[in-house]
Amino acid sequence: MTSADIIAMTQQYQMGNYTRHPVAFVRGEGARLYDADGREYLDFLGGIAVVLLGHAHPGVSQAVSRQVKSLVHVSNLFHVPVQAELGRVVSGATTGGKVFFCNSGTEANEAAIKLARKWSADRGREGAHEIVAAEGSFHGRTYGGMSATAQPKFHKGFEPLLPGFRTVPFGDTKALEEALTDRTCAFLIEPIQGESGIRMPPPGYLPEAARLCRDRGILMVADEIQTGLGRTGSILACERYGVTPDVVTLAKGLANGLPLGAMVAAEEVASSFGPGTHGSTFGGNPVCCAASLVVFETLLSPGFLDEVRRKGDLFAEGLRRVASRRKDIREVRGRGLMLAIEMEGETKEIANRCLASGLVVNSTAGNVLRFLPPLTVTDGEIRQGLSILEESLPREGGA
Ligand SMILES: Cc1ncc(COP(=O)(O)O)c(C=O)c1O
């Protein structure tokens, strides 16, 4: 099938809920993708921060294939060694809390919302069910995730939302202090806001938010679905801000592209999820867990995260060099390999031109270009991507 055939078939039989680029990918290798017509692309989006170790990672492929041949699924009514092992690894690599496995980011946040309310109810905190979230956040598409997502454009037409959510401006400690009341059970926060354009927390904001939550007996829930798992150069972005949240949600790169999500909660909080309180048929599926063990083995191997930080600096430096030659780049920002440029105008057409020249990048928040390459991207690929990007930017003075 050619790309055109695939696109036509998708359009005929699938719902139109995605704005898809007219490209059909059939194969990947490392940071490279290949379309149905044989064209090669450099992937600086990585399935939106998912393909941490690159496409067709040999270790992941081998682990998945071995697991598929031995055991694909049993119910969570039983124990499975690969899931048991991954629980140990996820807990040890993050906050030391207890782990619940699900299949996606929105499910991990849904679990966190339920856990926070249940924990509050278990402590007899009458009426303390409110979740505070930050403006510009993105927490997923289920009713819980969407209600926590403080961006009206995602709510339009889907009201009424779940009650009990309150929003505060991102980065405003004073507003947060006022919003955390005796009705609040949790503050849900992305350490760096991904979907709204790699918005960075002001210095001191996250530690101060953690202190406020701690002093008031409110849970700090870090949505590390996009920022976590080495993306910013540490396993959790919170680490880089000196913060240990009570609850952490993970997904995206957790199994390098296979569907797996997780929520990790401090033991005392986790105990509110007793038998029958929450669950998932597929959550913690053995095949996904096998892939995830390879992800952690790689992330935790000596020097790997140092390399992510070094390559992030190299990439950011390159972006700043491009920005220094132009007037229409307002800001270069991000951490590790979670980077962005904010432009004066819309970036959609620039992303389209990059794609036409063989570079996959993402336009988000209207005027931002976002870069989330595999963490295994090479220096040469970073330089090549920067050069395609620069050639795809509008001619200064023109459109
Ligand atoms: C910070 C954050 N939270 C939650 C989600 C939702 O994850 P999923 O699409 O796996 O449900 C995303 C997805 O982009 C995200 O970036």
The ligand as an SDF file (V2000), in Angstrom:
LIG
                    3D

 16 16  0  0  0  0  0  0  0  0999 V2000
    1.3510   15.5940   31.2110 C   0  0  0  0  0  0  0  0  0  0  0  0
    0.4020   14.6340   30.5720 C   0  0  0  0  0  0  0  0  0  0  0  0
   -0.5390   14.0340   31.3220 N   0  0  0  0  0  0  0  0  0  0  0  0
   -1.4100   13.1520   30.7960 C   0  0  0  0  0  0  0  0  0  0  0  0
   -1.3850   12.8460   29.4530 C   0  0  0  0  0  0  0  0  0  0  0  0
   -2.3830   11.8530   28.8900 C   0  0  0  0  0  0  0  0  0  0  0  0
   -1.7210   10.6760   28.5750 O   0  0  0  0  0  0  0  0  0  0  0  0
   -2.4230    9.5770   27.5800 P   0  0  0  0  0  0  0  0  0  0  0  0
   -2.5330   10.2320   26.2560 O   0  0  0  0  0  0  0  0  0  0  0  0
   -1.4740    8.4200   27.6260 O   0  0  0  0  0  0  0  0  0  0  0  0
   -3.7390    9.2500   28.1760 O   0  0  0  0  0  0  0  0  0  0  0  0
   -0.4510   13.4640   28.6310 C   0  0  0  0  0  0  0  0  0  0  0  0
   -0.4440   13.2010   27.1780 C   0  0  0  0  0  0  0  0  0  0  0  0
    0.0050   13.9780   26.3870 O   0  0  0  0  0  0  0  0  0  0  0  0
    0.4550   14.3790   29.2040 C   0  0  0  0  0  0  0  0  0  0  0  0
    1.3830   15.0040   28.4510 O   0  0  0  0  0  0  0  0  0  0  0  0
  1  2  1  0
  2  3  1  0
  2 15  2  0
  3  4  2  0
  4  5  1  0
  5  6  1  0
  5 12  2  0
  6  7  1  0
  7  8  1  0
  8  9  2  0
  8 10  1  0
  8 11  1  0
 12 13  1  0
 12 15  1  0
 13 14  2  0
 15 16  1  0
M  END
$$$$
